[in-house]
Amino acid sequence: MLEITESAAALCICGLAAEAKIARAAGFSVVVGAGDRSRTTTLVEGAVRQANCLISFGISGALAPELRAGEVIISTNVVTTDKRWWAGKRFRDRIADFARGIGALEGPVLGAQAILATAAQKGRAWSETQAVAVDLESDIVASIATSAGIPFVVLRSIADAAYRELPPAALIPLSERGTPRLARVLASVLRQPGQLASLVGLGREARMALLALAGPARALHGFLVAG
């Protein structure tokens, strides 16, 4: 799903409909890739000509062991296992000042090919990349923005700590609208009821992370508009 509200706009790239709702409320145009990397790439490539900045926006998993649910990350440094992207130095310096102003943590963010569901996977990614957080969109955002010659920034909040094991129901693909497929989630819980406590805990932490995004999103929109 793609929503452009201005002729030249800062464009937020999200996975979840709930993330997109926060971004829209802050004044951003939005792309919702629903966790599908191929779909996300196609949507962003189609929209980038109308954008003056790309923002990887939403909740994320922690890789740094000390991070907890609700902590906010801002980054102009995105990594994969074999690549790294930086925004331009002037923009990086401005974003660093902004991050300090709102009390957000700065650090590299890992763009992963798939969800890192276990503590072991997150620990390995932390050792290999030293990225503080992980999501499915940031490398797509950084690559396309760099090719288009426009800046990018990552604004994320932590939903699952590095020690958190994600239950099977949390790994079910989203609908194209970026919403959970509730019937499939319920079926997964009925098959494996032992995951329910973990799923409830994860849901609580995801809500904390979403709530933590609203203020920084508004602040970032104002910061970018002010130039």
N, C-alpha and C positions, 0 to 999 in steps of 0.2 A: 504494500500500500504506500502511495506517495501523495504528500500534501505540500504544495508550495504556496505560501501565503504572500510572498513579495517577489518582485522581478529579480532582485539580486539579494539573496538571503543567506544567513548562516543556517545550514541544514543539519539537523540532528538525525543520526542513524541509530535506530533502536531495534531490539529484538521483540520486546513485549509491548502489547497494547497499553498496559499500565504505565510503562515508561513514556510512551508517546503522548499519553494524556498529560503527564507532567510537563513534557517539553512544549507542547502546544500552549498550555496555560502560562508558560513563561514567555511566550511570544515567538517560538521557533517554528519554522517549517520542518516537516518530519518525513522520514522514510521508515517504514516498519518491515524489516526483513524476516521476522518470525523465526529467527534462529537458523534459517536456511542460507548458507553462505553463497551458493550460486544465485539464488533469488536476490539476496542483498546486493551482490556485485552488479547484477543487471539493473536493479533499480537505481543504485547510486550512479552508475555510469550514465544512465539516462537523465539524471537530474543535475549532475555536477555543473553543466554549462550555466545553470541558473543560480548557482551558489557562489558566494564569496569566501566561505569557510565551511569546512566539514567538521562535525562534532560526533565522536563516538560516545553515546549517551546511554546510561542505564545502570543496572546492577551488575555485579561481577563477583567472581570468586577470588578469595585472598590466596596469594602464594607466600607472601611474607608472614612468618609464623605469628608475629605480634598483632596483626590486624584483626579487628573484630567487626561484627555486623554493625552497619550504620556509619562506619568511617568513610570519609569522602576522599577520593583520589583525583588529582588533576595531573595530566601528563601531556607533554609534547614529544615524547620519546616512546616509540612503539617497536616491539621486537617480535620476531618469530624464531624458530630454531636456527635459521640461517640468514636472516636479514634484519636490518635495523633502519628505522626512519626517524629523522628529526624534523620538526618544523623549523622555519627560518630563525636565525638568531634573534633578530629584533622582536619577532612575535614570541619566541621562547622567553625572552626577558620580561616582556609585558605579562605573559601568563604566569611567570614565576612570582611577580609582584602581586598579581591577582590571587594566586593560591595562598600566599602568606596573609593577604588581607582577609580571607574568609576562613583561615585556619585549616586548609586542606593539605593533605600529604602529597608531595611530589615524588614521582618515581616511574621507571619504565613499566609499560603495560604489555603483556603478552597477548598477541592475537593467535588463538588456537584453532586448529582444524575441527575439533570436536570438544564437547564438554569434558573437563577434567573432573571425574566423578569421585575419585578416591583420594585419601590423604597421601597415599604413595605417589600417585600421579602428580599431585600438586607439589609434593616435596621434591620430586625429580625435576619438575619444571623450574622450581625456585633455584635448585642447585645449578642447573644448566644455563639459566638466563638472568638470574637476579631480578627478574620482573616482580613487582610487588603485587600485581593483580592480573587476572586473566578474563578474557571474554571472547566472543566469536566474531566480533565486528571490527575491532580496532585496526588490525592490519589491513583490512579491506579499505577502511577509511583513509589510513595513512598513505597507502599505495596510490589510490585514485586521486587524492588531494595533491600529492607530490607530482603526479603526472600532469595534472591540470594547472599546476603552478599557483595553487592557493594554499593557505595555511590549514592546519588541522589541530584539534585539541581533543583530548579524552577527558570526559567528566563522568566518573563512575562512583558508586558507593558499594561497599562490601555487603554481600548477602550471605555468603557461606565462608566461614573461616577455613584456614588451611587444614585444620584437623577434621572438618566436617565431611562425613561420607554421605554422598547423595543417594537417596533410595531410588529403586527402579521407577517408581511413579513420577519422579521428578525429571526423568530422562525421556519421557514420551514427547515426541515432536509436537510443537504448537500448531494451531490452525493457521491458515494464511493471514488471518487478522491479528495474529500475535497473542491469542488467548489460549488458555489450557483446554485440551480436549477432555472435558470432565468425565464423560462416559468411560473413556479409556483409562483415566486416572483411577476412577472407582473400581473398574475391573481389575486393575493391577493390585489395588489394595485388598480386594476380596481374594485374589490368588495368593498374595503374600501379606497377610495382616500384620506380621511382625514389623513391617516398615512404617506403620501408622505413626508411631511416636516420633520417629525421625522426620517424617513428612510434615507433621504438625510443627515441630521445632523449626524446620527449614522455612515453612510458611511464615512463621512469626518473625524470623530474621529477615526474610525478603520484604515484609511489610515495613520493618524498621529501616531497611535500606532505601525503599521507595520514599518514605517520609523524609529521609535525610537528603534526598535529591532536590526537593522543591525550592528551598532557599538558594542553594548554589546555582540552580538553573536560572532563576530570575536574575541573580547577580551577574552571571555570565552573559546573559542576553543584554543587560544594560551596559556591561563593560564593552561588548563587541559593537553595539550600536554607537556608543560614545566614540569609538575609534581610537 
